[in-house]
Amino acid sequence: MATKPPRTQKPAAPAAAGAAPSGFSLEDVEKLVGLVETTDVSHIAWTRGAEKVVIRRGVAQALVAAPAHHPAPVAAPLPAAPAPAPA
C-alpha cells in the first residue's frame, strides 16, 4: 500500500492588526474526530494559531523492558576441616 505524502497546510490569511488568531471550535474538533473515525487515518495533528489538536486512534504501544538476567546465588565456600590431632 502506497503512503501519501503529508499535505502542507496553507498559510492562514493575515489577521487584522491587534486581533488574536482564532483557535478551534467544538465543531472543528468534531469534524476532525469524524474524519479519523471514517477513514484509515490513525494520527492527525492540526495547528491553528496558538492552538494544536492531536488525535490518535488505536492502542498506544507501551515500551516493555526485557527481564533482567540475574545470576544464580553462589554459596560461600565451607571452611576447611581442622587437621586431626596426633595420636
Secondary structure, 3 states (H helix, E strand, C coil): CCCCCCCCCCCCCCCCCCCCCCCCCHHHHHHHHHHHHHCCCCEEEEEECCEEEEEECCCCCCCCCCCCCCCCCCCCCCCCCCCCCCC
